[in-house]
């Protein structure tokens, strides 16, 4: 993976995470999920993103 590819994937991941957070916020506002569920899912998403970032960093060739 080149640095340019990593940048593209990082931007894609950021957009996906933003979409997930907006979706969770909408679900919380409509009463589908409560605050605790929102927090657990948000923490889970953050952990997954950190792991993906670490994998991408290891695979980036300079």
MOLINSUL-V560367 format. One record per run of one state. SS is the DSSP state (~ for helix, > for strand, _ for the rest). FROM is the first residue (numbers start at 0). TO is the last residue. If there is no record, write none. Layout:
ss=SS from=FROM to=TO
ss=SS from=FROM to=TO
//
This chain:
ss=_ from=0 to=1
ss=~ from=2 to=28
ss=_ from=29 to=33
ss=~ from=34 to=58
ss=_ from=59 to=61
//
